[in-house]
Amino acid sequence: MQKKQNNTALVWFRNDLRVQDNIVLNEAIKENKNIMACYCFDPRHYEISTFGFKKTEMFRAQFLIETVQDLKTNLNKWNIELFVFNEKPEIAIKQLTKTYSISSIYLQKEWTSEEQAVLQKVKSSVSTNVNYIELYNQFLYHPNDINMRFDEIPQVFTDFRKKVEKESNVQQSVINNPLEKIENVINNTKILSLEDLGFENFKTHVNSAFPFKGGETNALSRLNQYFFETKKLGFYKKSRNGLVGKDYSSKFSSWIANGSISARTIYWKVKQFEEDHFKNESTYWLIFELIWRDYFKYISLKHQKNIFKIGGILHKEYDWKIDDKDIQKWTNGETKSAFVNANMIELKKTGWMSNRGRQNVASYFAKDLLLDWRIGAAYFEAMLIDYDVHSNYGNWMYVAGVGNDTRDRKFNVDLQAERYDANGTFQNMWLQETLF
């Protein structure tokens, strides 16, 4: 028989799957003696979306499984039990709160529509006596520190960047302390497998530019390797537009996307690197990219559901079309552009694509094929290991001309290929995959 606990708090993990620098976890530890945790593999995340793609494909699913495994291990060191469910949160959390007399639920504050809808379902199903503590846990510059209301977020990134760099500070990372272990807790839940989620096992492609595993431990290992062991951080600005290999960019985005590592942790490690070794354009540029990530989150906070609408945040009307044959050719890497094709085949085979590749294939989709950009964004959502709702839709709007790009530019994919893949190394690597 399970012994009920009094005044037990529940930490509901979503996209903050880490122990270090986790504001939600830290607040729960500060305010409660007894803490439990849960993560739900929500079946809705593995269904077909309205645009015809699975919301989560096998690459991100595997990365997520590895992440949750690592989270469970790390939480055990803090004497916190992680319950893992293959169930909708409104069902799983209802049962947990009832069994263990949960008094408070701590969670990362989200504002996009699907996450809000799920939270409302949880609140409707759980006892009204439960208190919810929602905390912003995903920013470099916390909303309390930017000296702007959300409706004042600038239309142009440079204006935002200059303001936060001048007027705001990045908070120090928070440190958690272990708790006393809760006795008599029976946890029969287990980490899911790919098969549980409807996928077959696969091996990472030999040419993948992202051969890494999920989880906080691997994120911190990659950070240490990229910064301090190889000092590749010092060349980031020059190499970041690369296409081949694991070290042309930091590759932090996948761990940041599911919260295995915080942007603040990376920021302060950059500062440590600058103090211990050297400071240059490259060390700054990685922080610059973190600010871009923040910016897209603030844009979605400002514009809410408009980031998912065909007119974007500019409410601009284009003559978008839906052509199933063109969409299929694009997803399969069978367009008229060899450079686009190589990038799309890489994505299909590995769940990864370079930043340079993403800009080109998105521009080709929206500006050359004139297809509804939201379909391309939905495909990226399905396939990318590092999918983040704010960055994904922010970047797609930007390229499609309905977002934050005041110049509404179009990429010349042939010239881009000549500039970034002059010898055809990248294209030859992936175009041969069509033979198998």
N, C-alpha and C positions, 0 to 999 in steps of 0.2 A: 504494500500500500504506500502510495506517495504521500509524504508529509507536506502539508501546505505551509507556506512561509508567509509571515506577516510583513507588510510594507516592502514587498519585493518589487524592484524596478526591472523593466525589460528594455534592453537596447535593441531596437529594430534596425538591423543593418540593411542598407540598400546600395547606394553607390558611394559608400565610405568604408570600404572593406579593409581596414587597417587598425592597428593598435596605437602606433606612434602618431602624435599630433592629430588626434581625433577629438575634436571639441565636444561632440555628442557623448562619446564614451567617458571623457574626462569629467564632464558635468554630472553624469550619472554616478560615477565613482565618488565625486565630492559630496553628493547629496544623499547617498544611500549606502546602507551596510550590505544589503543583499542585492545582487545583480545577476540577471540571466540575459542571454542574448539569442536572437533568432535571425535566420535568413531564409527567404522563400524563393525557390525557383518557380516563379509565377508562370503557370502554363500559358497564359496570354502572351508571354514574351516569345513563345515558340510557335505561334499560330501564323497563318497567312494574313498579311495586311491587306488593306483595301487596294493597294497598288500591285498585288499579286506576288509579293515576295514574303518569305518567312521573316518575321521581325528580328530573329536571331539565328544565324547559321552556325555551322559546326565549329568554325575557328574561334569565334568569340565565346561560344558555349564551353569549349574545352579550356580556354583561358580562364573563364569564370569558375569552372569546377576546381581548377588548380588554385585559384585565388581563395575560394571558400575553404578548401582543405588547409591552406596555410593560415588563414584567419582562425580556424578552429584550434590549430596547434598553438598559435600565439596567445589566444585568449585563455587557453588552459594554463599557461604560465602565469596568468593574472588571476587564476582560480575562478574564471567565468566560463560557464557551460554554454556552448553554442548549439542550439537546436536548428536543424536544417530540414526544410520541408519541400516536397514536390507538390505544392498546394498553393491556392490563392491566399494571400495574406489575411483577408477577412475571415477565412475559415481557420487557418492555422493559429493566428494570434488570438482569436476568440477562445479557442481551446486552451491555449497556454495561460491566458489571463484568468480563466475560470479555474484551472487546475492548481495554479500557484498563487492565487489571490494577488495578482499584479495590481499595484496601485498607481504606477506611472509608466508611461512609455516614452522613451527618448529616441529621437530620430532626426536625420538630416532633413532640413527644410527644403522642399522642392516646390516648384511653381508651374511646371509645364503640365498640360491638361491630363495626360494619362496618369501621371504620378498623383496629381490632386484627386482624380476620380477614385483611385485605389484607396487613398487615405480616407476619403469620405465613406467608402464601403466598410473599412475597418472600424471607423467611429460608429457607424450605424449598427454593426454587428456586436461590438464589445460593450460591456457594461458602461453606463453613463458615469459611474463613479471613478473611472480611470482618467488620470490627468495626462495630457500630451505636452511634451516639451520638444518643440521643433527649433532647431538651431542651424544657422548657416554654417556650413562645414566644408565648402568646396572652393572658396575664393583665395586668391593671393592677397588682394586688398579687400578686407572685410567691409560689407555695406555700411557699418557704423563709422568707418574711417575714411570714406571717399569724399566727404563734404559735398555730396550731391544727392538730391532726391532721384528716384528712379526715372521720373519723367523729365529730368534735366540731363540725362545721359546724352552726350553729343552725338550727332549724326556721323561725324568723322572720327576715326580711330585716333588720329594724331592729336586731336584736341583732348580726347579722353586721356591718352597716355601722358601728355605734358602736364595735365592737371593732377593726376594721381602721383606722378613722380615728384612733383613740386610740393604738393600739399598733404600727401598721405604717407603713412608708414606701414610696413608689413609687420604684423604681430609676430612675436617670438612663438616658436612651436611649443605646444603644451606637452607636459610629461605626466604619464599616468603611473599610479602605484598599485601593486597587487592588493587584492582583497582577501578576506577570510573566505575559505571555501564553504559553499552552502552544502550542508550534509543532506543525505537522503533524497537526492535528486536522481531520478532514473531517466536517462536520455537514450531512448532506443532509436532515435533518428540517425540517418547515415547520409554521407555525402553521395550525391547522385553520380551516375556514370553517363557517358554520352548516349549509351543505349536507352537509359531511362528517359532521356530527353528526345528520343526518336532519331538519333544519328548513329552512323557506323563509326567505328574507330578508324583513325587515319594516322599516317606518319607525316611529320613536318617535311615539306619539300626541301630537297637538298640545296636549292638556290634561294630559299626564302631569306629576305632581308630582315625578317623578324623571327629568329629561331628560339625565342625566349619563352620561359614558362611564366605562368601567372603567380600573383601573390606578393605580399609586402616584402618577404625575405628576398625574393628575386629582384624586386624593384630596388631595394637598398643595395644589393650586390651590384646591379648594373650601374647605379649612381656612383658607387665607389670605384668601379672599374673604369667608367667613362671619364670621371673627373680626376681621380687621384692616382690610379695605377698607370693609365696610358696618357693622361693629360690631354685627351682628344677634345675636351671642352675648349681648350685654347685655340682650336682650329675650326670650331663649329660654324662660324659665319662663312668660311670659305668652302666647307664641305657639305653644307646643309641642303644644297640643291642636287646632291648626288642621286644615283639611281640603283647602284649595285653594292651589295654588302651591308653588314649590320652596323657599321660605324660611321657612315656618312652623316648620320644624325643621331641624336641622343636616344631615340626610340622610347622616351618616357611616356608618350601619349597614351599607350594602352593601359599602363598602370595608373596614370592620373585619371583616366576615363572611368574606371570602376572604383577609384578611391583607394587603391593599394598603397599609394604614396600621395602626400599632399603637395600642392604647389609651393606652400611655405617651406616645407622641408627642403625642396630643391633650391629655392631661393637662398636660404641660409647656408646651404652647402656651396653654392656659387660664391657667396661672400667669404666663406672660409677658404675656398680655393684661391680667391683673389688676395686674401691676406697671407696665405701660406706660400703661394707660388707667384702668380702675376695676374694683372688685370689688363684686358684689351677689348677690342671690339667684339670678339667672339664671346667672352664671358658676359658682356652686356647683352649680346643678341639673344642668348638663351632666356634671359629675364624678359627681354622685349617680346619674345614669343609667348611667355607665360602671361604677359599683360594682354596680348591679343586674345588669349583664351578667356581671361576675365571679362574682356570687353564683350565678347559674344554672349556670355552669361548675363551681363547687365543689359544688353540689347534685348534678350528674351524676357528679362524682367520688365523692361519698359514696354515692349510691344506685345507680350503675351501670345495669344493664339495667332496673331498676324504672321508670325515666322513660319507657320505651316500653310498659309493661304497662297494661292497662285500669284497674287499681286504683291506678295511680300510686305515688308514694312513701308514700302513706297506707294503701295496700292496702284502700281503701274500695270497697264493692260498691254499685253503682247498677244500676237496671234499664235499661241502655243498649240501644238497638235499632239495627238496620241496615235502612233503608228507602231503596231505590234512587231512588224518585221524589222523596223529600224531599231526598236528597243532591244530585240533579241540579238541583232547583229552587234550592237554596242556591248551588251552584257557578255557575249561570247567572244568578243575580240575579232569581229569579222567586218569591220567598217572599211572605208577607203583609205584610212590613215594607219600606216604600220606602227607609228608611235603610240597612237591611241590603243591599237590592238594589243601591243606588247604590255602596256600598263593594265589593260582589262584582263588579260590572261594571267598576269601576275596576281591580281586581286582574286580571281576565281580559284587559283591554285594554292594561294597562301593566306588570304585574308588580310593582306598588307598592300599598300601602295604608297609611294613617296609623295611628299607634298607637291613637288613639281608635277608628278603624274596626275594627281587629283585635280589640280587646277586646269590641266590640259584636257583631260577626259570630260570634266564637267562643262568646260567652255564648249567643247565639240558637241556635247549632248544638247546644250541649250541654245548655242549661237549658230552652229552649223546645221544640226539636224532639226533645230527648232522644236524640240520635244518638251513637254511639260516637265520643268525642272524638278518637281516634287517626286516624279517617278525615279529619276536618277538618285535623288536624296534617299528615297526608300530603299533602293538597291544598296547604296553605301551603308545604310543602317543595318541591313541584313548581313553584309559581308565583312565589314571592317572589324578587326579585333579591337581597335581603339575608338569605336563609335562613341561619340558624345553628342547628345541631342542638340546642345547649344552651338557647339562648333560646327557640327555637320550642317545644320540648317542655316546657320549664319554664313558659312562659306558658300553654300549652294546659292543662297539669295545674292550674295556678293557677286559671284561669277555670272549669275543669270540676269543681273541688272535690276534686281528688285530689292537690293539690300543696301549696304553701306559703301559701295563703290560709286563715287560721284562721277567717275569717268566712263562707266559702263563699257569697259574694254572687252575685246575679243582676242583670244590667243590664236596666233598662227601656229598650228601644231607642227607644220613642216619646219619652220624656222626654229621652233623650240627644240625639235629633235636634232637639228644641225648644231645647235648651241650646246645642248646638254648631253647628247649622245652622238657626238661627231663620228666616232669610229663604229657606231652601230652595235657596240658590245651588249648593251641592255636589250635592244630590240632582237638581236640574234639569239640571245639567251632564252627569251620567252616565246618568240614566234615559232621556234621549232617545236614547242609544246603542242601545237595544233596537229602535229603528225602522229600523236599518240592517243 
